[in-house]
Amino acid sequence: MHPPRNGRDLDGVVVSRRSSGRLFTGAEFLVHALVSAGVTHVFGGHGGAVVPLIDAIEAHPDITWVYCRCEVNASQAAAAYAKLNGVLGCCVGTSGPGASHLLSGLIDAEQDRVPVVCITGLKDSSHIRYADFQDIDQGAIFRMAGLALSESVSDINQLLPITRNAFTLALSSNRCVHLAVPINVQQEKILGRSDFCLGKAFQSRLATPATQLQIDTLALALRTEIESKRHVVIAAGYRANLLKLGPELERLAELLHCPILTSYDGKGTVDENHPLAYGVVGVYGNAGTPSSVDILADCDTVISVCVNELTELVTNKSGLQIRRLVQIDERLIAGDALRFSPSAAFSCGYLQESLQQVIVALEKAFIASSAAHRRRLTAKSLPEFATTDTHEPERSEDIWQELNKSNYVKPTGTPSTFLKGSCHNPDDLRSTSHCHPAVFFGVMRGFLTSDSVVAADIGDNALWMASSLSARGGQRFLTSEHLGIMGYSVNAGLAAALSAKKDGDDNRRTLVVAGDGGIQMSLNELATLKDHGAKSVLVVVVVNRRLGRVQNETWGPRVRADGCHIGSPDYVKLFEAYGYPNGVQLSTCDHAVISDTIEKGWQSAKDHGCCVIELMQDPLVHPIMHKLKAKEDSLAHWEDRIRNPYSHSIYPKIDVQSEARGVVQSWLDGLSEVKLSDPKWLNDGNPFARNSPSDVVDQLLSSLDITAAGGSAVGSFFPTGEAREIFDSQFHASAINAVPSKTLVEEINRLGTSNAHPLRVQLLAMPRDTNWGLHAHPNVELMVPLVGEVWEKRLIGAELSPQVLKRSDEVPTKASPGKFYAEPDTEEIAQAKEHLQKKMAEIKSLGNEGKFIDRSIREGQVLYNAAGSIHRSYTKENGCLCLCIWSGIHADILDCSCCSAIEGSEGLFLP
């Protein structure tokens, strides 16, 4: 028999002799794609519209079908499985209510940035939208819910490209996607390749290794934060645990002497008994535990590591970013982490290896630095566990003083009691009629190992665990971080147990914790757990017969939160009915009894698959949700709190090493007027792409004719090749962080201009007592002092529109062959300046917004001026030599009345 020719053969499918593909039904193709994308378990409900698909799942040897008793639980379990294992999760539902039930888990996955693909069935495509049984517009509903993609496949020929697009988006961006596939499309034939290629998507997950420039940039940024004496915090999200970054973060914290906080689902990234681990931040959108509240209250800079949601960490209640940010991630996703303004952003693959290189760079820098910094290298001698009573700081500001002591020991207690002491009545901790959750979870820690998985629900039980269950390094905590779904923990526990079974590890412990409200929402999945023979699952139900968090929270004046009392069954008997015997009710705070109960519970869970401990809690005892105080609600308070945030450059400092510094400083002090080097115009591209920054400095320096006392000219500014290397790498790193990427790419590199003004690189030599006067910048301006320092009085919180200061067409830019423009001559520059002054003369007032602040820019610091920014720059008792990228012109503000209403304007206009 001859092979099919190009054309319609094999039931009308277009094939080619060059094809190495095979025929699938639509359902088989979907399963083939899932397996190719790394999916091992499909969670879902059954129904007529997905019969072909589930038949194909059951027939495939490399994928497991997990029938859940309700699709609501299926989508949550799929998201939890993906979050735990770092793989693509999958859930399935039939048409109508089967599809709509999936929404909560899918929204949870989307908000927590977990890659999940959802496939739902539709009735035959010829019956859609007019035969109303279980016929809903799934695409519209799922898109309105906020999923990254929701598409309906109406024809078999759409299946392959739409599936490829959906899977690629989910894998490359950690997003949730949805495909609705009619039952007839599931049964039709399609030709597909034997390998469903998702190479680019997988490559984007692995990303690329960090370059040396990235390593140097991050090390420099971290050094700058510490050398500027800012209060720094490391914050880790769940993906930091997934990438096993705990040891690196602990070492980084030891070097920087800064505390570590984690998100709730990032709990376990570092061992919470480490002397610098201070608990959980971000519980129900609040700060969470009291230790994290105190840490954040006086934090200046957050180093975020794989954190999806930064709002609670860097903003006040109005959403204003009030803390500096250094971002470290394997992938920065637009719309998530990129919503805020980092002083440094580090994104690469192989993050663990990259951080190890950064740590080595920091250790070398501290060895070469002062004794105070060398002391940081001894941080590993800190005790792993605090075994003696220690002083608990009374004020949050005292934490930072304690952290910088060489003999620092973290206060004893759980993360919730490091700083504020216990928020409970001591008598509650000795009760013989109720079991206090804080006591119970304190004992539970001893029964969990570093590979244990904790599935947490929502409510008071979650707060007890966040504050009282001290995590071991490497433990995974699964929780509905952003959506806050009640009933989540049972479904997450199901996912964790199936993951352990897939790995052949029946001894890996899964702890499921829920309140008596949440557990009743997903109890039916105990049958699913039984179906799959899962092992070593211990369920703890905290029983207080009310929706504790709703009732105990403060909602406002005259709001009582009624209607929170609920009934509860006998959970011990209920679990026994599902085939899980030996459950126990626990109603004492006796440590020995609690320990014995927990030990027997784990043994029964190992023998029978699952066991329950019904923890009888005093309903009048509840945890406290700690929140940041209102003092951070105003910019003024913020400025006072962080000791004038503008006193330091927000960009990494460049290490300028020069033996000519003394000669240059003497020459500067002898000047009577400002001197400019010959310019290097940017009319043929970035000059630092052809010559190193240190070479450019030497070329510009030669035109200034600086001579030493004996009459010899200053040659190279940099004494050694190593000094050049340091300057070059750090200059690039600082410039990358200072200039907005759009300005750098679309204007400076492509046109050699900013706001249509031609730019040049130049050395600016300013003698002592130089005053440039108040002016606005018509273009971006970058200034780095190489010798001495320059001062400025800058207007913060207000600026002129760059459009007003844009170069006028009345000053034509002359063309030049092979260049962006001809070098402007003196006449052209004077015309541009004259046009700007005409514009400035039309401005009668700058209003009363913002305020003027004083600050100095010292050697190696970077001063970036955006187009439209306003300041007065000057020198004091010493002159300054600056490397500048600028146009050479300013828009002078000559009328003192135009800014007299602005705070801090006194003394701007000197005689």
C-alpha positions in Angstrom: 0.0 0.0 0.0 1.4 3.4 -1.0 1.7 6.1 1.7 -0.8 8.9 1.4 0.1 11.7 -0.9 -0.3 15.3 -0.1 -4.0 16.0 0.0 -7.0 14.8 1.9 -6.5 11.2 2.9 -7.1 9.3 6.1 -10.7 10.4 6.8 -10.2 13.8 5.2 -7.2 14.9 7.3 -4.5 16.8 5.5 -1.2 14.9 5.7 2.2 15.0 4.1 4.8 12.4 3.3 7.3 14.5 5.2 5.1 14.4 8.4 6.4 12.3 11.3 3.0 12.6 13.0 0.2 10.3 14.0 -3.6 10.4 14.1 -5.3 11.3 17.3 -8.9 11.9 18.3 -9.3 15.4 19.7 -9.5 13.9 23.2 -6.4 11.8 22.7 -4.5 14.8 21.4 -5.4 16.9 24.5 -4.1 14.1 26.7 -1.0 13.7 24.6 -0.4 17.5 25.0 -1.0 17.3 28.8 1.6 14.5 29.2 4.1 16.4 27.0 3.7 19.4 29.2 4.5 17.4 32.3 1.0 16.8 33.7 0.8 13.6 35.8 -2.6 14.0 37.5 -5.9 15.4 36.2 -8.4 16.4 38.8 -12.1 16.8 37.9 -15.7 15.8 37.8 -17.4 13.6 35.2 -20.2 14.2 32.9 -21.6 13.6 29.4 -19.6 16.4 27.7 -16.2 15.0 28.8 -16.7 11.3 28.4 -14.3 11.0 25.4 -11.7 13.1 27.2 -11.8 11.1 30.4 -11.7 7.8 28.5 -8.5 9.1 26.8 -7.1 10.1 30.2 -7.8 6.7 31.7 -6.3 4.9 28.7 -3.0 6.8 28.9 -0.3 5.0 31.0 1.5 8.2 32.1 -1.4 10.2 33.6 -3.7 9.6 36.6 -7.4 10.5 36.6 -8.5 11.8 40.0 -12.3 11.9 40.2 -13.3 14.4 42.8 -16.7 14.5 44.4 -17.2 18.1 43.4 -15.5 20.2 40.7 -15.0 23.0 43.3 -12.6 20.8 45.1 -11.0 19.5 41.8 -9.7 22.9 40.7 -8.3 23.7 44.2 -6.5 20.3 44.3 -5.1 20.9 40.8 -3.7 24.3 41.8 -2.3 22.9 45.0 -0.6 20.1 43.1 1.0 22.5 40.7 2.1 24.9 43.5 3.7 22.0 45.4 5.6 20.4 42.5 6.3 23.4 40.2 4.5 21.7 37.3 1.5 22.4 35.2 -1.7 21.5 37.0 -4.8 20.3 35.2 -8.5 20.1 36.1 -11.5 19.0 34.0 -15.2 19.6 34.2 -18.3 18.9 32.1 -20.6 21.5 30.6 -22.9 23.8 32.7 -22.4 23.5 36.4 -19.4 21.3 36.0 -17.6 24.1 34.4 -18.9 26.9 36.7 -17.9 24.9 39.8 -14.3 25.1 38.8 -14.0 28.9 39.0 -12.9 29.4 42.6 -9.8 27.1 42.3 -8.9 28.6 38.9 -9.1 32.2 40.2 -7.0 31.1 43.2 -4.4 29.7 40.8 -4.4 32.8 38.7 -4.0 35.1 41.7 -1.2 33.0 43.3 0.5 32.7 39.9 0.4 29.0 39.6 0.3 27.4 36.1 -3.0 25.5 35.6 -4.8 24.4 32.5 -8.5 23.8 32.8 -10.4 21.8 30.1 -14.2 21.8 30.1 -16.6 20.0 27.8 -19.3 21.6 25.7 -22.3 20.0 24.0 -22.1 19.2 20.3 -21.0 22.4 18.5 -24.1 22.3 16.3 -26.3 22.6 19.4 -24.5 25.4 21.3 -26.3 28.5 22.2 -29.8 27.4 21.4 -30.4 24.1 23.2 -30.3 25.4 26.8 -29.5 22.4 28.9 -26.2 22.9 30.6 -25.3 25.5 27.9 -23.5 28.5 29.3 -21.1 30.9 27.7 -18.0 29.5 29.4 -15.5 31.7 27.6 -17.2 34.9 28.7 -17.6 33.7 32.3 -14.0 32.5 32.7 -12.6 35.6 31.0 -14.6 37.9 33.3 -13.3 35.9 36.3 -9.8 37.1 35.4 -8.1 34.1 33.8 -5.2 34.8 31.5 -6.9 33.0 28.6 -10.2 31.4 27.9 -11.0 30.0 24.5 -13.7 27.8 23.0 -12.6 25.4 20.3 -15.3 25.2 17.6 -13.5 23.1 15.0 -11.0 20.3 15.1 -8.5 22.4 13.1 -8.4 25.0 15.8 -7.5 22.5 18.5 -3.8 22.2 18.0 -2.9 26.0 17.7 -5.2 27.0 20.5 -3.9 24.3 22.8 -0.3 25.3 22.0 -1.0 28.9 22.7 -2.8 28.1 26.0 -0.2 25.8 27.3 2.7 28.1 26.3 1.1 31.0 28.2 0.4 28.9 31.3 4.0 27.5 31.4 5.9 30.7 30.5 4.0 33.1 32.7 2.7 31.0 35.6 -0.9 31.7 34.6 -4.2 29.9 34.6 -5.8 29.1 31.2 -9.1 27.5 30.1 -10.1 25.6 27.0 -13.8 24.7 26.3 -14.0 21.7 23.8 -17.3 20.4 22.3 -17.8 16.7 22.6 -17.9 16.3 18.8 -14.4 18.0 18.5 -13.1 15.5 21.2 -14.2 12.6 18.9 -12.9 14.0 15.5 -9.5 13.0 14.1 -6.5 15.3 14.0 -2.9 14.8 12.9 -0.3 15.7 15.5 3.3 15.2 16.0 4.5 12.4 18.2 6.1 15.1 20.4 3.9 18.1 21.3 6.6 20.8 21.1 6.6 23.3 24.0 10.3 23.9 23.9 10.1 27.7 24.2 7.7 27.6 27.1 9.9 25.2 29.0 13.0 27.3 28.1 11.3 30.3 29.5 10.7 28.4 32.8 14.3 27.5 33.0 15.4 30.9 31.7 19.1 31.7 31.2 22.0 31.8 33.7 22.9 35.2 35.2 25.7 37.1 33.5 28.6 38.5 35.4 27.2 42.0 35.0 24.0 40.9 36.7 25.9 39.3 39.5 28.0 42.4 40.0 24.9 44.6 39.8 23.0 42.7 42.5 26.0 42.5 44.8 26.6 46.2 44.4 22.9 47.0 45.1 22.9 44.9 48.3 26.2 46.5 49.5 24.7 50.0 48.8 21.7 49.2 51.0 23.8 48.1 53.9 26.5 50.8 53.6 23.7 53.4 53.5 22.6 52.1 56.9 19.1 51.4 55.8 16.9 48.9 57.5 16.7 46.0 55.1 14.4 43.0 55.1 14.5 39.8 53.0 11.0 38.7 51.9 10.5 35.2 50.3 7.5 33.8 48.4 6.6 30.2 47.8 8.6 29.8 44.7 11.8 30.6 46.7 11.0 27.3 48.6 10.2 25.5 45.4 13.6 26.5 44.1 15.2 25.4 47.4 16.8 28.9 48.1 16.6 28.6 51.9 20.3 28.1 52.6 21.2 30.9 50.3 18.7 33.3 51.8 19.9 32.4 55.3 23.5 33.1 54.4 22.5 36.4 52.7 20.7 37.5 55.8 23.7 36.6 57.9 26.0 38.7 55.7 23.6 41.7 55.6 22.5 41.2 59.3 18.8 41.6 58.2 15.7 39.6 59.2 13.8 37.3 56.9 10.1 37.2 56.4 8.1 34.9 54.2 4.6 34.8 52.7 2.3 32.3 54.3 2.7 29.8 51.4 6.5 30.6 51.5 6.6 29.4 55.2 9.4 26.8 55.4 11.7 28.5 52.9 14.0 29.0 55.8 14.0 27.3 59.2 12.0 29.6 61.5 14.3 28.7 64.3 17.1 30.5 62.5 18.2 33.6 64.4 17.2 35.9 61.6 13.8 34.3 60.6 11.0 36.5 61.9 7.8 34.7 60.6 5.0 35.3 58.2 3.9 38.5 56.4 0.8 38.8 54.3 -2.0 36.9 56.1 -5.5 37.9 54.6 -3.9 41.0 53.1 -2.6 42.2 56.5 0.9 42.1 58.0 0.1 39.0 60.0 2.2 38.0 62.9 3.4 40.6 65.4 7.1 40.1 64.7 6.5 40.9 61.0 4.5 44.0 61.9 7.4 45.3 64.0 9.9 44.5 61.4 8.0 46.2 58.6 7.1 49.2 60.7 10.7 50.5 60.5 11.9 48.9 57.3 13.4 51.1 54.6 14.2 48.4 51.9 12.7 45.1 51.0 14.7 42.5 49.1 12.0 40.4 47.5 12.8 36.9 46.4 10.2 35.2 44.2 7.4 37.3 45.7 4.3 37.6 43.5 2.4 40.2 45.5 4.4 43.1 46.9 1.7 45.5 48.1 1.8 44.6 51.8 5.6 44.8 51.8 6.3 48.1 50.1 3.2 50.3 50.2 1.0 52.1 52.7 -2.7 51.7 52.9 -3.2 54.1 50.0 -1.0 52.0 47.7 1.8 54.5 47.7 5.2 52.8 47.5 7.0 53.9 50.7 9.9 51.4 50.8 12.8 50.8 48.5 12.7 47.5 46.6 15.3 45.1 45.3 13.7 42.4 43.3 15.2 38.9 42.8 13.3 36.4 40.7 13.7 33.7 38.1 11.2 35.6 36.0 9.6 39.1 36.5 6.1 39.0 35.0 4.6 42.3 33.7 1.6 43.2 35.7 2.8 41.5 38.9 6.2 42.3 40.3 6.7 45.1 37.7 4.0 47.3 39.2 6.5 48.9 41.6 9.7 50.8 41.1 12.8 48.8 42.2 16.2 50.3 42.8 17.6 47.1 41.4 15.9 44.1 39.6 17.7 40.7 39.2 16.0 38.2 36.9 17.6 35.0 35.6 17.4 31.2 35.6 19.4 28.9 37.8 18.6 31.2 40.7 20.2 29.1 43.4 23.6 29.0 41.6 23.3 32.7 40.8 22.7 33.7 44.4 25.7 31.6 45.5 27.8 33.7 43.2 26.3 36.9 44.6 27.1 35.6 48.1 30.7 35.0 47.1 31.0 38.5 45.6 29.6 40.0 48.9 32.0 37.9 51.0 35.0 39.2 48.9 33.7 42.7 49.2 33.3 42.5 52.9 36.8 41.0 53.3 38.2 43.9 51.4 36.2 46.4 53.3 36.2 47.7 56.9 36.4 45.7 60.1 32.7 46.4 60.7 31.9 44.7 57.4 34.3 41.9 58.0 32.4 41.1 61.2 29.5 40.0 58.9 31.5 37.0 57.8 31.3 35.6 61.4 27.5 35.6 61.2 27.5 31.8 60.9 28.7 31.5 64.5 25.3 32.8 65.6 23.5 30.1 67.6 21.0 28.1 65.6 18.5 28.0 68.5 18.0 30.5 71.3 18.3 28.4 74.4 18.5 31.2 77.1 16.2 33.9 78.0 16.9 37.1 76.0 15.8 40.6 76.1 12.7 41.3 73.9 13.0 44.8 72.4 10.3 47.1 73.6 10.2 49.1 70.4 10.5 48.0 66.8 13.4 50.4 66.2 15.4 48.5 68.8 15.3 45.4 66.6 17.8 46.9 64.2 20.2 47.9 66.9 20.1 44.3 68.3 20.6 42.9 64.8 23.9 44.7 64.4 25.4 43.4 67.6 28.0 40.6 67.1 26.5 38.6 70.0 22.9 39.0 68.8 20.6 36.2 69.8 17.0 36.2 68.7 14.4 36.3 71.5 12.9 33.0 72.5 9.4 31.9 71.6 7.4 31.3 68.5 7.5 33.8 65.7 4.3 35.4 67.1 5.9 36.2 70.4 9.4 37.3 69.6 8.6 41.0 70.2 5.2 41.5 71.8 5.1 38.5 74.2 2.1 36.1 74.3 -1.2 37.6 73.3 -2.9 34.9 75.4 -4.0 34.6 79.0 -1.4 32.3 80.6 -4.2 30.3 82.3 -5.5 29.4 78.8 -2.2 27.6 78.1 -2.8 25.3 81.1 -6.4 24.4 80.5 -7.6 20.9 81.2 -11.0 21.3 79.5 -9.8 22.7 76.1 -6.8 22.3 74.0 -5.1 25.6 73.1 -4.0 25.7 69.4 -0.8 27.5 70.2 0.3 24.8 72.6 -0.8 22.0 70.2 1.1 23.4 67.1 4.1 24.1 69.3 4.2 20.3 70.1 3.4 19.3 66.5 6.7 20.8 65.2 8.6 17.9 66.7 6.6 15.4 64.6 7.3 17.1 61.2 10.4 16.7 59.1 11.9 18.9 56.4 10.0 17.0 53.7 6.6 17.2 55.4 3.8 19.2 53.7 1.3 21.3 55.6 -2.0 22.1 54.0 -3.6 25.2 55.7 -7.1 26.4 55.5 -8.5 29.9 56.2 -9.6 31.4 59.4 -8.4 31.5 63.0 -6.8 28.1 62.5 -4.5 29.6 59.9 -3.4 32.4 62.2 -2.6 29.9 64.9 -0.4 28.0 62.5 1.3 31.0 61.0 2.4 32.2 64.5 2.7 28.9 66.5 3.9 26.2 64.1 7.6 27.0 63.6 8.5 25.6 60.2 11.6 23.6 59.5 13.7 24.5 56.5 12.4 22.8 53.3 8.8 22.2 54.6 6.1 23.2 52.2 3.0 25.1 53.2 0.0 25.0 50.9 -2.6 27.7 51.3 -5.0 29.8 49.3 -2.7 32.9 49.7 -4.7 35.6 47.9 -8.3 34.3 47.4 -8.6 32.8 50.9 -10.8 29.8 50.1 -12.5 28.0 53.0 -12.2 24.2 52.6 -8.9 24.5 50.7 -6.8 22.5 53.1 -8.5 19.1 52.5 -8.1 19.5 48.7 -4.5 20.6 49.1 -3.9 17.7 51.4 -5.3 15.4 48.7 -2.8 16.8 46.2 0.1 16.5 48.6 -0.8 12.9 49.4 -1.0 11.9 45.7 2.3 13.6 45.1 3.9 11.5 47.8 2.3 8.4 46.3 3.7 9.2 42.9 7.1 9.5 44.4 6.7 6.2 46.1 7.1 7.8 49.6 4.3 6.5 51.9 6.2 7.9 54.9 6.1 11.5 53.8 3.7 13.2 56.2 0.9 15.5 55.1 -0.7 17.6 57.8 -4.1 19.0 57.0 -5.4 21.8 59.3 -8.9 23.2 59.1 -11.5 24.9 61.2 -14.9 23.2 61.7 -16.4 25.7 59.2 -13.9 25.0 56.4 -13.7 21.2 56.8 -17.4 20.8 56.2 -17.0 22.4 52.7 -14.7 19.6 51.4 -15.2 16.6 53.6 -16.5 14.6 50.7 -13.0 14.4 49.2 -12.0 12.0 52.0 -13.6 9.4 49.7 -11.3 10.5 46.9 -8.3 10.1 49.3 -9.5 6.6 50.0 -10.0 5.8 46.3 -6.3 6.4 45.6 -4.9 4.7 48.7 -3.1 7.7 50.0 -1.0 7.3 53.1 0.2 9.4 56.1 -2.4 12.1 56.1 -3.2 13.6 59.5 -6.2 15.9 59.6 -6.5 18.4 62.5 -10.0 20.0 62.9 -10.0 23.0 65.2 -13.5 23.0 66.7 -15.0 26.1 68.3 -18.5 25.9 66.7 -18.3 29.3 65.0 -16.7 31.1 62.1 -14.0 32.4 64.4 -12.1 34.9 62.1 -15.4 36.5 61.0 -16.7 36.8 64.5 -13.4 37.8 66.2 -12.2 40.4 63.7 -13.0 44.1 64.3 -15.2 45.3 61.4 -16.1 48.8 62.6 -18.4 50.6 65.0 -21.8 49.0 65.8 -20.9 45.9 63.6 -21.3 42.7 65.6 -20.7 39.9 63.0 -23.8 37.9 63.9 -24.7 34.6 62.3 -21.3 33.0 62.8 -22.4 30.1 65.1 -22.3 26.7 63.3 -23.0 23.1 64.3 -20.4 20.3 63.9 -20.7 16.6 63.6 -18.6 14.1 65.5 -15.6 14.1 63.3 -14.1 11.0 64.8 -17.2 8.9 63.8 -17.4 10.7 60.4 -13.8 9.8 59.5 -14.4 6.2 60.7 -17.4 6.1 58.3 -15.0 6.9 55.5 -12.7 4.1 56.6 -10.3 6.0 58.7 -10.4 4.7 62.3 -8.6 5.7 65.6 -9.5 9.4 65.5 -9.5 11.2 68.9 -10.9 14.3 70.5 -8.3 16.3 72.3 -9.4 18.7 75.1 -6.3 19.4 77.2 -3.2 21.5 77.2 -1.1 18.8 78.9 2.0 18.5 76.7 2.5 14.8 77.4 -1.1 14.0 76.4 -0.8 16.1 73.3 2.4 14.5 72.3 1.0 11.0 72.8 -2.1 11.8 70.8 -0.1 13.2 67.9 2.2 10.2 67.8 -0.7 7.8 67.7 -2.4 9.9 65.1 0.5 9.7 62.8 0.9 6.0 63.3 -2.8 5.4 62.4 -2.4 7.7 59.4 0.5 5.5 58.2 -1.4 2.3 58.8 -4.8 3.3 57.4 -4.0 6.3 55.2 -5.6 9.0 57.2 -6.5 9.9 60.8 -8.3 12.8 62.5 -7.6 14.8 65.7 -10.5 16.8 66.8 -9.0 19.7 68.7 -11.6 21.2 71.1 -10.8 24.8 71.4 -12.2 27.3 73.9 -14.4 29.5 71.7 -13.5 32.6 73.8 -9.8 32.2 72.9 -8.7 33.5 69.6 -5.6 34.8 67.8 -5.0 38.4 67.0 -4.6 39.7 63.5 -1.8 42.2 63.7 -1.9 45.1 61.3 0.4 48.0 60.4 -0.5 51.2 62.2 -1.9 54.3 60.5 1.3 56.2 61.0 2.3 55.0 57.5 -0.7 56.5 55.8 1.0 59.9 55.0 4.0 60.7 53.0 5.1 63.2 55.6 5.2 60.6 58.4 7.1 58.2 56.0 9.7 60.8 55.3 10.3 61.4 59.0 10.3 57.7 59.7 13.1 56.8 57.3 15.4 59.7 58.2 15.1 61.7 54.9 14.9 59.1 52.2 16.5 61.5 49.7 19.8 61.9 51.6 21.2 59.0 49.6 21.2 58.2 45.9 18.7 55.5 45.2 21.0 53.8 42.7 24.0 51.6 43.4 27.2 53.5 44.2 30.2 53.1 41.9 33.5 52.4 43.4 35.8 55.1 41.9 39.5 54.3 42.6 42.0 56.9 41.5 45.5 58.0 42.5 44.9 61.3 40.7 42.2 62.3 43.1 44.4 64.7 45.1 45.9 66.4 42.0 42.4 66.8 40.5 41.0 68.2 43.8 43.8 70.8 44.0 43.2 71.8 40.4 39.5 72.1 41.0 40.0 74.3 44.1 42.1 76.6 42.0 39.5 77.2 39.3 37.7 80.5 39.1 34.9 79.3 36.7 33.3 76.1 35.5 35.3 74.2 32.8 33.9 71.7 30.4 35.9 68.9 28.6 35.5 68.4 24.9 32.1 66.7 24.4 31.4 63.3 22.9 28.0 63.6 21.2 25.7 60.6 21.2 25.0 61.1 17.5 26.3 57.7 16.4 25.0 55.6 19.3 26.1 54.8 22.8 29.8 55.8 23.2 30.2 53.2 26.0 29.3 50.4 23.6 32.5 51.2 21.6 34.8 52.3 24.4 34.7 51.3 28.0 33.5 54.0 30.5 37.0 54.2 32.0 38.5 54.9 28.5 35.9 57.6 27.9 36.8 59.3 31.2 40.5 59.3 30.2 39.8 60.7 26.8 37.6 63.5 28.2 40.2 64.2 31.0 43.0 64.8 28.5 41.1 67.8 27.0 41.0 69.5 30.4 44.8 69.9 30.6 45.1 69.1 34.3 48.6 69.3 35.5 50.3 68.3 38.8 52.4 70.6 40.9 55.6 69.8 39.0 53.9 70.6 35.6 53.3 67.0 34.5 49.9 66.3 32.9 47.6 63.8 34.6 47.5 60.7 32.4 45.1 57.9 33.2 42.5 58.6 36.0 42.5 55.0 37.0 45.7 53.5 38.6 45.2 49.8 37.7 43.4 47.5 35.3 41.4 46.2 38.2 40.2 49.7 39.1 39.1 50.1 35.5 37.2 46.8 35.5 35.4 47.7 38.7 34.5 51.2 37.4 33.3 49.8 34.0 31.1 47.0 35.4 29.6 49.2 38.2 29.0 52.2 35.8 27.0 49.9 33.5 25.1 48.4 36.4 24.2 51.8 37.8 23.3 53.3 34.5 21.0 50.3 33.7 19.3 50.9 37.1 19.1 54.7 36.8 17.8 55.4 33.3 14.3 54.1 32.5 14.5 51.3 29.9 12.1 53.0 27.5 14.2 56.2 27.5 17.4 54.2 27.1 16.2 52.0 24.2 13.9 54.3 22.3 15.7 57.6 22.7 19.3 57.5 23.9 20.5 54.4 22.1 18.4 54.8 19.0 18.4 58.6 18.4 21.1 59.9 20.7 18.6 62.4 22.2 16.2 62.9 25.0 13.0 64.9 24.6 14.4 65.7 21.1 17.5 67.4 22.6 20.9 66.1 21.4 22.9 64.5 24.2 26.6 64.5 24.9 29.0 62.9 27.4 31.2 65.4 29.1 33.3 66.1 32.2 32.1 69.0 34.2 34.7 70.7 36.4 33.1 72.9 39.1 35.2 75.0 41.4 34.2 75.6 45.1 31.1 77.7 45.7 29.6 77.1 42.3 25.9 77.9 42.0 24.0 76.7 38.9 20.8 78.4 40.0 17.3 76.9 40.0 16.5 75.2 36.7 14.4 72.6 35.0 15.9 69.8 32.9 14.6 69.8 29.3 16.0 66.2 28.9 17.2 63.3 31.1 20.6 64.0 32.7 22.9 61.6 34.4 25.7 62.8 36.7 28.4 60.8 38.5 30.9 62.8 40.7 34.4 61.3 40.2 36.2 63.7 42.6 34.5 65.7 45.3 30.8 66.1 45.8 27.9 68.2 44.4 24.9 69.4 46.4 21.4 70.0 45.2 18.2 71.5 46.4 15.6 69.4 44.6 11.9 69.8 44.2 10.2 66.5 45.3 6.6 65.7 44.4 6.2 68.1 41.4 7.8 68.7 38.0 7.2 70.4 34.7 5.7 68.6 31.8 8.5 67.3 29.5 6.4 68.4 26.6 6.8 72.1 27.6 10.6 71.7 27.5 10.8 69.6 24.3 13.2 70.9 21.6 11.3 73.1 19.2 11.1 72.5 15.5 12.1 76.2 15.3 15.6 74.9 16.1 16.2 72.4 13.3 18.6 69.5 13.9 21.1 69.4 11.2 21.7 66.1 9.4 25.0 64.4 9.1 25.9 61.3 6.9 26.1 58.1 8.9 25.0 59.8 12.1 21.7 60.6 13.9 22.5 64.3 13.6 25.4 66.8 13.1 27.1 68.0 16.2 25.3 71.2 17.3 27.3 74.3 17.1 27.4 77.2 19.5 24.7 79.1 17.6 22.3 76.2 17.5 22.8 75.6 21.3 22.1 79.3 21.9 18.9 79.1 19.8 17.6 76.1 21.8 18.4 77.8 25.1 16.6 81.0 23.9 13.5 79.0 23.0 13.5 77.3 26.4 13.7 80.7 28.2 10.8 82.0 26.2 8.8 79.0 27.4 9.9 79.5 31.0 8.9 83.2 30.9 5.3 82.0 30.3 5.3 80.1 33.6 4.1 82.4 36.4 3.8 79.9 39.2 4.9 76.3 40.0 2.0 76.0 42.4 2.4 74.8 46.0 2.8 71.0 45.5 5.8 69.1 46.8 8.7 70.4 48.7 12.4 71.3 48.3 15.0 69.1 50.1 18.8 69.3 50.3 21.1 66.4 49.7 24.6 65.7 48.6 25.8 63.4 45.8 29.1 62.0 46.7 31.9 60.4 44.7 30.5 57.4 42.8 26.9 58.1 43.5 24.5 58.5 40.6 22.3 61.5 40.2 19.5 60.9 37.6 17.4 63.9 36.6 14.3 63.1 34.6 13.0 65.5 31.9 10.9 68.1 33.7 12.6 67.7 37.1 13.6 70.9 39.0 16.6 71.6 41.3 19.4 73.9 42.1 22.9 72.3 42.1 25.9 73.8 43.8 29.2 73.0 45.4 30.4 74.0 48.9 34.0 74.3 50.2 35.4 71.8 47.7 35.2 71.6 43.9 33.8 68.6 42.0 34.6 66.8 38.8 31.5 65.1 37.4 31.0 62.7 34.5 27.7 63.9 32.8 25.4 62.7 30.1 23.3 65.9 29.3 22.4 68.3 26.5 24.5 71.2 28.0 21.5 73.4 28.5 19.0 74.1 31.3 15.7 75.9 31.5 16.5 78.5 34.1 13.9 79.7 36.6 14.6 83.3 37.2 11.5 84.6 38.9 11.6 83.8 42.6 7.9 84.4 43.0 6.9 81.4 40.9 7.9 78.9 43.6 7.5 80.9 46.8 4.5 78.9 47.9 6.4 75.6 47.9 7.8 74.3 51.2 11.5 74.6 51.5 11.9 77.3 48.8 13.7 79.7 51.1 17.2 80.6 49.9 16.7 79.2 46.4 17.6 82.5 44.7 20.9 83.6 46.0 22.2 87.2 45.4 
